[in-house]
């Protein structure tokens, strides 16, 4: 037996066995590789069958199952071209990168709460085309909902709560008080309890404002506005017998030559039979102020662009301002002696009414950015202020007929009317935030001033002669000695405050 010097016999047997095993593994690997190649060829063959154009076309051109090479239906690229009945929709979001969504102003959004229809993109879906919905078949992006009231008609309606403060008003002292036993006269150290300088107004007066109209075109619209403030009221009520303090109505006595400050005693006692006459009684004084405004206007766009608009405003204006003062006092003589038990009554009812009729001209400018909108309204009202002064009153003493004319409403019932040219500047600034697609909240500031207003405090006369004011024992009364009427006194009046609005748009 010959021994192989390289591979001995005992190693050659092992090598044969190993070679058989490796050939089996190589055969299995070749089969798997061939199967994978066949699968890839089948897959790639679908694209190759469609040609090079289909390979680089959009994914929407691949229709049918992956391995359905024998399909009978045509591919998307083979469908005949047809004109669409609906024009392609244009959406602002298609023109800007995603990073600007929510921070851009692709179209004018309108001045929220200030009376202009909102302009928005429409999805164009009709009930007959898409079942009244805006799905993928109607638009390539999400449909933008309509964002204005009655969007098909271009109408709008806004509502606001007004938290305004009328200008403080002054009048003559109407009620005075002093310590017990001391006359309620101003020169005796008495305090003005009601009336006087800056006595009324200045407090919060709530109200509302409505604004509505219709845009006849993108450039022109017509609207109306109405606002009203709640009644502002100041009142005073007091009574007594003078033991805890003196109460009176102070006036300047034209019957006296010296020491002309006097008072009508309502509650007084000095505990001295030889002193002043004692009285026991009560007094009630009330003053009110009411305001409202009504406007009809047209608006014409002067300037407009991406996120801003400026309109010219013009129209009709009407304002009403009315102030009323009522005074009622009753006092009984408690001093022992002549006239003890006599009851004296005094009543005043005075009204100052102002009605403005005229026109208005101004500008409304709006700037929008994202969900925020800032608007500024400036205008002036020009026209006539019709003013009417009405006063009536009475004085009485028990056992006698009442006499016409009160304390400050002297003589018989009196009505005086005047009409003067007047102007009223107005300004309003407002910031609105669109909390949701259809809901916006706004906060603003408003200011209105009228240059010629008839007020009660400017026309009261405290020069009174006692002989006129108090009936004597026979019920006689002296004529009032007062200056001749020189015409009504007027002054300016303004109101300002905060506006809070909630606008819901459909």
JODATA-V222854 format. One line per field, one symbol per residue. phi: phi as a letter, one per 40 degrees, with the letter a starting at -180 (. if undefined). A space follows every 50 residues. Layout:
phi->???
This chain:
phi->.cbcccbdcccccccccccccccccccccccccccccccccccccccccc gccccbccccccbgccbccbcccccccccccbcccbcccbbdcccbcccc cgbbbcaccgccgbgaccbacbcgcbcccbggbbccccacbcccccbacf ccbgcaabbbcbbbbcccbbaccbbbbacdgbccbccbgcbccaggcfcb ggccbcaaabaaiaccacbbabaabbbabcccbbaabaaibgcbicbabc abcccccbfccbacccbaabgbccccccbbaaabbabbabaaabbbabbb ccbaacgaabbcbaibbabbbbbbbbbbbbabcbcchcgcgcbbbaabab bbbbbbbabaaabbbbbbagcbbbbbbbabbbibbcbbbbbaaababdgb ccbcgccbccgcdbbbbaabcabacbaababbbccbdbbbbbbabbabbb cabcbcdcbcbccbcccccbccccgcacccbbcccbhccbacabaaicbb bbbbbb
